[in-house]
Amino acid sequence: MNIQSIIIFIIFAAAVWYIGRLMYRNLSATKGCGENCKCGVDFSKIDPAKTLK
């Protein structure tokens, strides 16, 4: 193998690693809220009669 082939292989491997990392981070679970969580939002000031118009 010549040096050009080695450089191309390293660039290709880095690109595959980067795309794999992006996909993993996109599909992995987050540390955010669970389901049906209000996340600390105060809904007491919202008038339901006004929102249903």
URGIGI-V467768 format. One record per backbone hydrogen bond with DSSP energy under -0.5 kcal/mol. CO is the residue of the C=O (numbers start at 1). NH is the residue of the N-H. E is the energy in kcal/mol with one decimal. If there is no record, write none. Layout:
co=CO nh=NH e=E
co=CO nh=NH e=E
//
This chain:
co=2 nh=6 e=-1.6
co=3 nh=7 e=-2.2
co=4 nh=8 e=-2.3
co=5 nh=9 e=-2.4
co=6 nh=10 e=-2.3
co=7 nh=11 e=-2.3
co=8 nh=12 e=-2.6
co=9 nh=13 e=-2.6
co=10 nh=14 e=-2.2
co=11 nh=15 e=-2.1
co=12 nh=16 e=-2.3
co=13 nh=17 e=-2.3
co=14 nh=18 e=-2.4
co=15 nh=19 e=-2.5
co=16 nh=20 e=-2.3
co=17 nh=21 e=-2.3
co=18 nh=22 e=-2.2
co=19 nh=23 e=-2.4
co=20 nh=24 e=-2.4
co=21 nh=25 e=-2.5
co=22 nh=26 e=-1.8
co=23 nh=27 e=-2.1
co=24 nh=28 e=-1.8
co=34 nh=37 e=-0.7
co=38 nh=41 e=-1.6
co=41 nh=43 e=-0.8
co=43 nh=46 e=-1.1
co=46 nh=48 e=-0.7
co=47 nh=50 e=-0.7
co=47 nh=51 e=-1.2
co=48 nh=52 e=-1.0
co=50 nh=53 e=-0.8
//
